[in-house]
Amino acid sequence: MDAPIGTDAELETLIEAALRGELTEAQAERLAGGDASLMKAVLLAATKRIAELQSKLSSVPPISPSTPSGQVPIYTKPPAPKRKGKPGAKNGHKGTRRTTPERIDRRQTHRLPRCPDCGGRLQRCRRTRTRIVEDIPDQIEPVTTEHTLHRDFCPKCNKHVEPVVPDALPGATLGHRVFGLTSWFHYGLGVTIAQVVQILSCHLQTRITPGGLVQGWHRLAEILAAWYEQIGEQAKASTHLHADETGWRVSGQTHWLWCFANAHVCYYMIDRSRGSPALQKFFTEAFEGVLIHDFWAAYGLMEVGDRQVCLVHLLREVHEVDERNDSADWRAFAKKLRRLVHDGIRLRSRPDFTPERYASRVERLNRRMGELSRGEYRDADPLRLAKRLRRWGQYVFAFLDHPEIAWENNFAERQIRPAVIVRKNSQSNRSERGAATQAILMSVYRTLKLRGHNPIDVITDALRTYVATGTLPSLPEPAIADG
């Protein structure tokens, strides 16, 4: 029999090796004190720990020392489950096809001289058919304009004056459309700066350096900052607003990208905080509308007119707990919660639904929610979700009191997805100025898209007005109706 473990330090070293899954057979025998059965149990526990660590490592993507900080995830998520449904439209769905162009630029006639199969002569007929093909010209060349500015003397002002060139910013050698198009590529579509330079040089015959692009985008953001502020004010004055946040990085430091959106506005804000300080920075005073969000605690500290919590998040968590908890207490709780949520959704989907007509049904649903949240449970998962429902339960069925809002927060997640693509492709931002430009231009482009405008034309016309008058025109109103 081996000598007993002499010091606490030696015992601590052996236990740490076991927890890391690095315990050797000799260390296991030393820890067991020569007891064969105990040593076997120690080795079995160490083997199980090794399997757990390998399982965790297999679900985390490898990170090399050269990985940019922007690509290091803020936190890791489990791999998404495989999609069960078949992709594409359902059977019986009405098909769609490309619409016929309104303008025909040129026409060509095609006729075979002989039969392509046997080479024989063809008997000419009057039967024809048309086929329309749209393509991009092989040579897209920029238009270079030389502006001659006459400088005349004003005796009254005692100085020389000259006209303003509205086609470009002062001192710029590239026009408004170049910076409007390229910034839309980068901030609206997520194309990297290197790819934008390549598109310009290869397809549009325009050469510009990455630094020149970035400096032009900074100038554009400074001009459009007035629209950015206007978008924020309109968001805070709206009747309802979706809110969500995702991880971001600025100069390698963890930040958060906040998104506040509805059908007509989309406001992005990059801030170091994920808590109430960021929300107070945006909502400078109480929000009088309905705020739609997930169960993040910071939203609960805000003063709002009303709120709707995302039921998709709630049902998703119930599904995740189902996969690991099969206790009778949990099954009974989950069954009641699912039935209650689905009853509310079915009530809202009735063609004749109005809050006034079904006021008693809505009251009954809220009462059932209160009873479920105050129930007695022994299992940890029902206890945890019941505590959450006691805090948020009064906002589960807010969509029944406000028919204009949704019962989920998918809209905010769809608006934040383009920013996630930008984050993945360009590793977030390298400076505070870059983060400010990012938030301004993304907000402007997403808002213009929601309002049904062509962002390139709108920004080009706005810049021409700004250069000519020194004043940026107002943000365009929605060009499309809600629907």
PAGUVEX-993390 format. One line per 5 residues: their letters; for each residue x, y, z of C-alpha. Coordinates in steps of 0.02 Angstrom, whole numbers, plus 50000, padded with zeros to 5 digits. Layout:
% residues N
a> X/Y/Z  ... $
% end
This chain:
% residues 483
mdapi> 50000/50000/50000  50065/50173/49954  50100/50301/50088  49955/50419/50121  49953/50588/50038 $
gtdae> 50068/50697/50139  50011/50877/50112  49856/50974/50066  49950/51046/49916  49980/50871/49846 $
letli> 49796/50827/49872  49743/50989/49785  49859/50951/49638  49784/50777/49616  49605/50841/49624 $
eaalr> 49641/50979/49496  49715/50851/49378  49559/50744/49396  49444/50893/49360  49545/50937/49204 $
gelte> 49534/50758/49142  49726/50738/49152  49737/50612/49296  49862/50472/49261  49843/50294/49325 $
aqaer> 49985/50322/49449  49901/50481/49515  49735/50388/49529  49819/50251/49632  49900/50382/49741 $
laggd> 49732/50470/49766  49646/50306/49808  49778/50261/49937  49806/50087/49864  49621/50037/49870 $
aslmk> 49591/49947/49703  49403/49974/49699  49421/50157/49744  49557/50180/49613  49441/50104/49482 $
avlla> 49304/50228/49531  49426/50374/49521  49485/50322/49347  49304/50302/49290  49261/50478/49350 $
atkri> 49417/50550/49266  49371/50463/49101  49195/50534/49110  49268/50707/49139  49381/50689/48986 $
aelqs> 49229/50643/48879  49135/50797/48942  49280/50913/48900  49301/50837/48726  49115/50860/48694 $
klssv> 49124/51045/48741  49279/51073/48635  49200/50991/48482  49056/51118/48485  49170/51271/48493 $
ppisp> 49248/51329/48328  49438/51331/48332  49518/51501/48359  49693/51523/48293  49814/51652/48364 $
stpsg> 49796/51753/48203  49606/51764/48213  49551/51949/48210  49471/52006/48371  49312/52050/48277 $
qvpiy> 49289/51867/48230  49309/51802/48408  49130/51772/48465  49067/51871/48614  48996/51708/48677 $
tkppa> 48975/51537/48597  48808/51466/48548  48765/51282/48522  48756/51226/48341  48588/51260/48261 $
pkrkg> 48477/51107/48237  48454/51042/48061  48303/51115/47973  48163/50987/47968  48050/51068/47840 $
kpgak> 48076/51051/47653  48144/51211/47575  48043/51307/47447  47860/51353/47431  47724/51233/47485 $
nghkg> 47626/51131/47361  47490/51233/47278  47580/51397/47307  47558/51520/47162  47719/51534/47065 $
trrtt> 47808/51696/47024  47918/51749/46881  48016/51900/46824  47908/52043/46760  47926/52104/46581 $
perid> 48031/52264/46566  47936/52421/46522  48069/52482/46399  48149/52390/46252  48317/52469/46206 $
rrqth> 48353/52370/46048  48280/52230/45944  48362/52085/45851  48288/51960/45728  48351/51781/45718 $
rlprc> 48316/51657/45577  48397/51491/45534  48470/51475/45358  48447/51285/45357  48380/51146/45470 $
pdcgg> 48502/51121/45616  48466/50932/45617  48476/50877/45435  48545/51032/45348  48398/51040/45226 $
rlqrc> 48309/51193/45157  48174/51271/45265  47999/51320/45211  47973/51498/45275  47824/51526/45391 $
rrtrt> 47749/51677/45477  47758/51601/45651  47867/51697/45773  47894/51714/45958  47984/51843/46063 $
rived> 48110/51819/46200  48168/51964/46310  48343/51963/46385  48412/52092/46506  48599/52108/46529 $
ipdqi> 48732/52228/46591  48844/52310/46460  49020/52240/46450  49097/52413/46463  49026/52521/46602 $
epvtt> 49130/52678/46596  49122/52823/46719  49075/52994/46654  49216/53119/46682  49164/53301/46681 $
ehtlh> 49280/53450/46680  49199/53599/46765  49260/53773/46717  49218/53895/46856  49219/54079/46817 $
rdfcp> 49283/54183/46961  49211/54358/46955  49240/54505/47069  49103/54579/47179  49140/54764/47215 $
kcnkh> 49010/54767/47354  49087/54620/47447  49262/54664/47388  49304/54484/47344  49304/54358/47202 $
vepvv> 49158/54236/47195  49127/54079/47093  48979/53960/47067  48958/53799/47166  48977/53630/47081 $
pdalp> 48832/53527/47152  48894/53360/47083  49027/53328/47216  49076/53379/47391  49200/53523/47407 $
gatlg> 49375/53462/47365  49314/53290/47309  49365/53218/47140  49228/53085/47142  49042/53120/47129 $
hrvfg> 48901/53089/47251  48842/52930/47168  49011/52845/47193  49006/52869/47381  48820/52834/47391 $
ltswf> 48838/52671/47295  48995/52611/47384  48931/52652/47558  48771/52557/47517  48878/52409/47463 $
hyglg> 48973/52411/47628  48848/52470/47759  48688/52412/47675  48741/52246/47599  48894/52196/47702 $
vtiaq> 49022/52196/47559  49200/52215/47625  49304/52368/47582  49426/52265/47478  49281/52192/47379 $
vvqil> 49206/52365/47350  49374/52425/47280  49380/52271/47168  49201/52298/47105  49241/52479/47062 $
schlq> 49404/52440/46972  49349/52283/46879  49168/52317/46833  49141/52504/46849  49311/52562/46782 $
tritp> 49337/52676/46933  49495/52669/47035  49500/52723/47217  49602/52672/47369  49525/52594/47525 $
gglvq> 49579/52746/47625  49494/52863/47503  49333/52764/47517  49334/52767/47707  49368/52954/47716 $
gwhrl> 49226/52985/47593  49109/52880/47698  49156/52977/47855  49113/53140/47766  48949/53066/47706 $
aeila> 48904/53010/47883  48940/53183/47953  48819/53259/47827  48684/53126/47854  48698/53139/48045 $
awyeq> 48546/53254/48040  48444/53113/47962  48511/52994/48094  48448/53108/48232  48282/53124/48142 $
igeqa> 48265/52935/48131  48296/52922/48318  48167/53054/48360  48037/52972/48249  48073/52803/48328 $
kasth> 48048/52873/48503  47885/52957/48450  47812/52800/48368  47665/52701/48435  47766/52540/48448 $
lhade> 47948/52492/48432  48046/52329/48421  48210/52321/48517  48355/52198/48511  48544/52196/48535 $
tgwrv> 48693/52093/48479  48878/52086/48516  48996/52206/48428  49178/52258/48441  49263/52426/48427 $
sgqth> 49455/52424/48426  49445/52245/48489  49342/52295/48642  49171/52220/48675  49027/52335/48630 $
wlwcf> 48845/52307/48588  48745/52352/48434  48569/52405/48482  48426/52407/48357  48260/52499/48378 $
anahv> 48143/52475/48230  47967/52471/48164  47891/52473/47989  47959/52647/47948  48118/52674/48049 $
cyymi> 48272/52575/48096  48393/52655/48218  48560/52574/48262  48667/52626/48409  48839/52555/48456 $
drsrg> 48874/52571/48642  48992/52496/48769  48847/52450/48884  48719/52311/48864  48618/52372/49012 $
spalq> 48507/52516/49061  48639/52652/49029  48628/52618/48842  48438/52620/48846  48439/52783/48944 $
kffte> 48558/52855/48815  48429/52822/48678  48267/52846/48775  48306/53015/48851  48129/53017/48923 $
afegv> 47989/52892/48950  47932/52798/48795  47744/52818/48777  47718/52678/48650  47727/52489/48660 $
lihdf> 47903/52416/48670  47924/52239/48600  48077/52146/48665  48143/51984/48738  48165/51945/48923 $
waayg> 48329/52040/48945  48319/52120/49118  48378/52293/49062  48216/52321/48966  48116/52299/49125 $
lmevg> 48199/52451/49205  48129/52568/49072  47973/52673/49093  47859/52634/48945  47676/52650/48899 $
drqvc> 47661/52462/48881  47770/52317/48827  47757/52149/48739  47880/52011/48778  47931/51895/48636 $
lvhll> 47832/51734/48647  47948/51646/48524  48088/51661/48652  47974/51591/48785  47915/51441/48681 $
revhe> 48093/51408/48622  48155/51396/48801  48013/51278/48845  48066/51167/48699  48248/51170/48756 $
vdern> 48202/51120/48933  48094/50978/48864  48251/50898/48790  48339/50885/48958  48202/50880/49089 $
dsadw> 48073/50740/49092  48007/50763/49268  47820/50756/49299  47823/50928/49379  47901/51005/49224 $
rafak> 47790/50912/49100  47633/50975/49188  47698/51153/49195  47756/51155/49013  47590/51084/48951 $
klrrl> 47491/51220/49039  47608/51358/48979  47606/51301/48797  47417/51285/48796  47398/51457/48875 $
vhdgi> 47513/51543/48748  47435/51455/48599  47259/51499/48661  47309/51682/48657  47384/51669/48482 $
rlrsr> 47230/51578/48416  47116/51710/48491  47213/51848/48404  47202/51757/48236  47012/51756/48235 $
pdftp> 46946/51861/48089  46824/51954/48200  46947/51988/48342  46943/52155/48429  46998/52192/48608 $
eryas> 46824/52256/48650  46730/52105/48581  46839/51978/48670  46878/52075/48828  46814/51935/48940 $
rverl> 46922/51805/48851  47075/51914/48869  47038/51938/49054  47023/51749/49074  47192/51722/48989 $
nrrmg> 47276/51847/49105  47197/51764/49256  47260/51592/49201  47434/51665/49178  47432/51734/49354 $
elsrg> 47377/51565/49426  47515/51475/49330  47650/51594/49391  47594/51580/49573  47585/51390/49576 $
eyrda> 47689/51280/49692  47828/51184/49606  47971/51075/49665  48072/51061/49505  48201/51198/49471 $
dplrl> 48144/51235/49293  47961/51269/49334  48017/51374/49481  48132/51477/49369  48003/51507/49232 $
akrlr> 47864/51541/49358  47974/51676/49435  47998/51750/49261  47811/51747/49229  47776/51835/49393 $
rwgqy> 47885/51978/49329  47834/51979/49146  47667/51889/49146  47562/52047/49128  47651/52082/48963 $
vfafl> 47629/51910/48884  47459/51952/48809  47486/52138/48775  47464/52101/48590  47281/52065/48627 $
dhpei> 47259/52241/48696  47357/52318/48551  47307/52232/48387  47435/52335/48289  47586/52247/48369 $
awenn> 47656/52072/48348  47672/51938/48483  47853/51906/48437  48011/52008/48408  48058/51935/48240 $
faerq> 48053/52106/48156  48198/52171/48262  48297/52013/48231  48271/52030/48043  48331/52211/48049 $
irpav> 48484/52165/48152  48534/52022/48036  48615/52134/47902  48724/52209/48040  48776/52033/48091 $
ivrkn> 48831/52001/47910  48934/52161/47915  49010/52105/48080  49058/51936/48009  49134/52006/47850 $
sqsnr> 49222/52161/47915  49259/52120/48099  49157/52265/48168  49250/52432/48186  49428/52488/48222 $
serga> 49389/52658/48298  49252/52757/48382  49234/52864/48227  49211/52708/48122  49076/52647/48243 $
atqai> 48984/52813/48230  48991/52807/48039  48932/52627/48045  48779/52669/48151  48731/52823/48049 $
lmsvy> 48744/52747/47875  48665/52581/47922  48519/52673/48002  48494/52783/47849  48502/52640/47724 $
rtlkl> 48387/52524/47821  48261/52663/47851  48258/52713/47667  48233/52530/47620  48088/52513/47743 $
rghnp> 48009/52669/47669  48019/52602/47491  48151/52723/47424  48302/52693/47312  48442/52741/47433 $
idvit> 48568/52786/47298  48451/52909/47211  48389/52984/47374  48564/53013/47445  48632/53079/47280 $
dalrt> 48491/53207/47267  48510/53254/47450  48697/53285/47430  48668/53394/47277  48545/53499/47378 $
yvatg> 48665/53507/47525  48811/53567/47418  48703/53694/47326  48611/53766/47478  48713/53714/47630 $
tlpsl> 48559/53629/47704  48515/53445/47702  48333/53413/47650  48216/53323/47768  48216/53134/47779 $
pepai> 48097/53067/47645  47928/53008/47705  47870/52828/47671  47836/52798/47487  47737/52638/47520 $
adg> 47587/52605/47629  47588/52486/47777  47552/52309/47728 $
% end
